[in-house]
Amino acid sequence: MNLHEVIRRPLVTEKGVAKKDDERTLCFEVAPDANKTQVKSAVEKLFKVKVEEVRTANFEGKLRRRGRFTGYRSDWKKAYVRLKPGEKVPDFAEI
């Protein structure tokens, strides 16, 4: 997997922005089969920062309905990436 297959997109939510500002932690949606070492190396290469810790969480797709039609959303994986002290937290608009 290359960098852009491992990291799918940044998650810009209220919780994610608060973690970014207070704890130097970035939130990403990552590939479901990516492991923590792949996520760490991808973030370090893509943003040119040093990573201290990576935590991941798997989410199951929810049942969604539109009238009489039902379906499931896709399963997905989230990664919380904490940067080492002294590292500049990147802005996602600067990429």
N, C-alpha and C positions, 0 to 999 in steps of 0.2 A: 504494500500500500504506500502511496506517496502522501505528501503533506496534506493535500486538499481532499484526499479520500478519507484520511483519519479525522481531520477537523472539518465538519460539514458547515457550521455557521456559529457565530457568537449568539448567545442568548441574552438579549437586552430586556430585562424585566426589572421591576422595582427591587426585588430581592437581589438580583445579580448586580445591579448598579450600587446598591448599598454595600454588598460584599466587596465590590471593586474599590470603593472609596475608603471603607473602614479597615478591611483586612488584606488588601492587595491580592484579592482572589478573583480570577476570571472564570466565567461560565461559558461552556461550549456544548453544542450538540455534536457528538462524535459518532463514528461508525460503530455499530453494535458489536462487531468482532474485534475492535481495537482494544489493546491492553494499555496499562498505565505507562509502561516504558515507551510505547509508540506515541502516546499522547504527549508525554513529556518532551521527547525529542522533536516532535512536530511543532510544538509551541516555541521551544527554544530556537529552532531554525527559522520559523516564520516571523516571530516578533523580535528576535535577537536579544532575549532576556534569559536569566538563569531561573530555573524552576526549583522550588523547595519541596513541594508535595503535590500529589495528584490524588483526588478522590473521585470515584465514579459511582453512578447510580443507574440502574436499569428501570425503565418504565414500560408497562404493558399498554397496548393500545386500548382505547375505550370504545364501547359500543355507541354508535351515533345513529340517529334516525332522522330521516326527512320524510314526514308523512308515513306512508306504509312501507317505505324502503329502508332497510337497515344495513349497516356495514360496520366494520371495525377500522379505527385508525391504526397506523403502523406502530409497532414496538420501536422504542428509541432509547438512546443512552446519553446521559449527561455527564460532563466532567467538570469538576471544580479544580482549578489549577492555582496554587498559591505560589507567589513569586518570593525569591529570597530578599531579605532586607537590603535596602539600598538600590534595588532595581526600579527603574521608571515604569509605571503602569501604562501600557500602551492604550491609546484611544482607537477604537475600532474604525473610526472614519479616516484615520491616517494611513491605513494599509495601502 
